[in-house]
Amino acid sequence: MGRTVPTYRMHLESIISSWMDYRRALREKERALFDEVVIKARRHASAASFCAHLDPLETALLSILLEMQKDIEELRRRPTNSHTR
Protein backbone atom coordinates (compact mmCIF):
# COMPACT_ATOMS: atom_id res chain seq x y z
CA MET A 1 0.00 0.00 0.00
CA GLY A 2 1.06 3.56 -0.60
CA ARG A 3 1.50 6.32 1.90
CA THR A 4 -1.58 8.14 3.11
CA VAL A 5 0.36 11.19 4.34
CA PRO A 6 2.69 12.94 1.88
CA THR A 7 6.26 13.33 3.09
CA TYR A 8 7.91 16.73 3.43
CA ARG A 9 10.06 15.94 0.39
CA MET A 10 6.89 15.32 -1.62
CA HIS A 11 5.48 18.66 -0.44
CA LEU A 12 8.76 20.41 -1.28
CA GLU A 13 8.83 18.98 -4.80
CA SER A 14 5.23 20.09 -5.26
CA ILE A 15 6.15 23.62 -4.15
CA ILE A 16 9.14 23.68 -6.48
CA SER A 17 6.97 22.38 -9.32
CA SER A 18 4.50 25.21 -8.74
CA TRP A 19 7.40 27.69 -9.15
CA MET A 20 8.41 26.37 -12.60
CA ASP A 21 6.34 28.87 -14.62
CA TYR A 22 8.17 31.63 -12.78
CA ARG A 23 11.51 29.93 -13.51
CA ARG A 24 10.72 29.67 -17.22
CA ALA A 25 10.02 33.42 -17.33
CA LEU A 26 13.47 34.24 -15.95
CA ARG A 27 16.53 35.02 -18.04
CA GLU A 28 19.05 32.20 -18.41
CA LYS A 29 21.47 33.62 -15.81
CA GLU A 30 18.61 34.15 -13.37
CA ARG A 31 17.43 30.57 -13.95
CA ALA A 32 20.80 29.31 -12.77
CA LEU A 33 20.46 31.43 -9.62
CA PHE A 34 16.91 30.15 -9.12
CA ASP A 35 18.18 26.58 -9.40
CA GLU A 36 20.77 27.32 -6.70
CA VAL A 37 17.99 28.59 -4.41
CA VAL A 38 16.00 25.40 -5.01
CA ILE A 39 19.07 23.32 -4.13
CA LYS A 40 19.32 25.31 -0.88
CA ALA A 41 15.78 24.30 0.01
CA ARG A 42 16.45 20.63 -0.77
CA ARG A 43 19.61 20.59 1.39
CA HIS A 44 17.55 20.80 4.57
CA ALA A 45 14.71 18.46 3.63
CA SER A 46 15.70 15.98 6.33
CA ALA A 47 15.62 18.61 9.09
CA ALA A 48 12.44 20.14 7.70
CA SER A 49 10.67 16.78 7.81
CA PHE A 50 10.83 16.97 11.63
CA CYS A 51 8.71 20.15 11.60
CA ALA A 52 5.40 18.59 10.66
CA HIS A 53 3.57 21.41 12.45
CA LEU A 54 4.90 24.04 10.02
CA ASP A 55 3.62 24.87 6.57
CA PRO A 56 5.96 23.15 4.05
CA LEU A 57 6.39 26.47 2.20
CA GLU A 58 7.55 28.17 5.40
CA THR A 59 10.04 25.39 6.03
CA ALA A 60 11.34 25.56 2.45
CA LEU A 61 11.83 29.32 2.74
CA LEU A 62 13.50 28.92 6.14
CA SER A 63 15.90 26.39 4.63
CA ILE A 64 16.74 28.80 1.81
CA LEU A 65 17.32 31.63 4.29
CA LEU A 66 19.56 29.43 6.42
CA GLU A 67 21.73 28.55 3.43
CA MET A 68 21.91 32.20 2.35
CA GLN A 69 22.96 33.18 5.88
CA LYS A 70 25.72 30.58 5.69
CA ASP A 71 26.86 32.17 2.41
CA ILE A 72 26.88 35.63 4.03
CA GLU A 73 28.90 34.37 6.99
CA GLU A 74 31.42 32.75 4.64
CA LEU A 75 31.82 36.02 2.75
CA ARG A 76 32.31 37.93 6.02
CA ARG A 77 35.11 35.59 7.06
CA ARG A 78 37.06 36.10 3.85
CA PRO A 79 39.94 38.50 4.26
CA THR A 80 39.50 41.79 2.47
CA ASN A 81 42.19 43.05 0.16
CA SER A 82 42.59 46.77 0.88
CA HIS A 83 45.17 47.12 -1.88
CA THR A 84 42.80 46.39 -4.75
CA ARG A 85 43.14 48.76 -7.68
N, C-alpha and C positions, 0 to 999 in steps of 0.2 A: 504494500500500500504506500501511497505517497504521503507527503507531509500535509498536515492540515493548517499549519501555521507557517507562513513564509519566513525564511531566515532573514537576518539583517542584510546579508550579501545579496539576497534576491531583491530586497527593497532598494538597496543602493544601485543595483544594475537597472532597476526600473526608473529610478530618479535620473540616472545618467542617460538612459534611453530617451527620457522626456526632454532632455537638454539638447538632443542631436539636431533639431531644426535650428536652434540658436548657433550651434557649432558650424553647421553648413553655411550660415550667413556670414561667418567671420572670414577675414582675409587669411591667406595661407599661414602667415607668420603667427597670427593670433590663434589659429587652430592648434598650432604646436603648443602654444602657451596654455590653451584650454585643456589639451590632453595632459599636460603636466599637472594641472589642477585636479583633474579627474584621478590621476595616479596618486596624488596626495590623499584624496578621500579613500581610495582603496587600501592604502598602506595601514590604515587604522581600523579596518573592518573587524578584525578579531576583538579589539578593545570595545568597539562600538556595539558589538553583539551582546555585550554584558549590560547595556543600557536599554533594556526592553521598554522601560517607562518613558523614554524620550521619543520624539518624532524622528523617524529615520533621516529626514531632510536636515533637521537640526544637528544630528550626530555627524552627518556627512560634512556639513559646513564647519562644525567644530573641528573635525579631523583636518580639513583643509587649512583652517586658521592655525592649528597647532603646527603643521608642517611649514607654513609660511613664517611663523614665529621662529622656528628652528633656523630657517634660512636667514632671517634678520640677525639672529644671534651669531650665526657663523660669519656674516659680513662684518658685524661689530668687532669680532675677535681678530679679524685680519689686520695686520699692521698697515698703517697708512704711509704712503710715500710722500713726504712733504717736499721732495725735490723734483716733482713731476713738472715737466715743461710743456 
